[in-house]
Amino acid sequence: MAPKTILVIDDDEDILTLLTTILKDAGYAVTVGRDVTSVYEIEKNPPALLLIDNWLQGKSGHDICWQLKNDLRTIAIPVVLISATAKLDETAQRCGADDFICKPFDIDVLLQKVGRFAPFQR
């Protein structure tokens, strides 16, 4: 069975590399993006999970999340915000995110939350 795909969007190259390595080592397929353009055609090939930084250049992750969660074509795609933002829990709740991960993050917590939305099927 093909691994589940996680779309990771972050404008920090180091964070993208770190998250990609962790998720691939855990057995996931990973696609990456650096800005809002990564979600333009997400409904055509939806990932198992969207892991998105809350603060991106041009448009915030919480704005992207709000748009996805208010569109019938993308409402079912799980979205997890990741950020060092204060009160990320409140931001995640307001935009309809399915969960959040605070930076700096614990790898086990990251994998637990990702696994909740993109469990392995064996």
N, C-alpha and C positions, 0 to 999 in steps of 0.2 A: 504494500500500500504506500502511496506517495506521502511524503511528510506534509503536514499542514503548513501553509504559508502565513508568515507574520509580516505585515508591512510596518516598517519602522521609519518614522519621519522625525528628523532632528537636524538642525543646521550646524551642529557641532560635530566635526569630522571624527574627533576622538570618541565621542559618545556613540556615534554610529558604528564605528569599528568595534568598540567594546560590546555593544548590544548584539551586533551581528555575530561576533565570535561566540558569545555566551549561548545565543539561541541556536546557532548551527551545531555547536558542540552538544547541545541537548537534543538534537535530532530534527529541528525545524528547518524548513526552507525559509529564507529571508529575502525580502526585497526592501530596498531603501529609497528614501526620498529626502530632499533637503528643504522642500517648501510645499506650498498648497497645490502646486501643479501635480503632485504625486497622487492626488485623490480625484482628479478631474474625470477619470473614466473607471472609478473603483467599482461601479455597479456592474460593469461588463466582466470583470474578473475579481470578484470580492475575495479578500484575504480571510483567513480564519479569525484574524485579530488585527486591529490597527493600534499600534503603540506609538503615541505622538507626544512630542515635546509641547509643553504649554506655551512657550514663547518662541515663535519663529519669526524670521524677517518677513514682513509684508502682511501676514495674517496670523493670529494666535491659534494655537491648538484648540483652545476651548471654543473659538468661533467656528473652526472647521468641524469640531465635534457636534456643536449645536446644529449646524447645517445638515450633517449626515443623519442625525437623530430626528430631524424634522422632514426627512425625505423618505417616502415609502419605499423607494428603490434601495436605500442604504440603511434604513432604521435597524435592521437585524444584525448589522456588522458590529461586533463588540469593539468598543473604543476604551483604551486605557491611557489616561494622561500621565505623563512623567515629567517632573519638574522639581526645582528647588524653591518654587514659589511658596510663600507663606499662605496658609489656609487653602492648600490645594484640594483638600476634601470638600470644602464649600464650593470652590470653582467647579470641581468635577460634578457635584450634585446639580449645580445651576445649569450646566450645559448638557446634562443627560449622559455623561460618561458612565461606563459600566463599572469602572474602578479607577484607582490612581496609584502611582508609585512615587514616593518622595526621593529626590536625589540629596545626598548620595544614597544609593540603594544597596540592599543586601542581595546577593545573587540568589540565595535560596528563596527570598521573598519574591523577587522578580519571576523566577521559574514557577513558583507556586501560583502566582496570579495569572501568568500566561497560561499555565496548564489548566486553570479553571475555565478559560474560554476556548482553548485549543487543545483539548486532551488528546493524548495518543490513543489510537485504536489498534489494538494488537489482536 
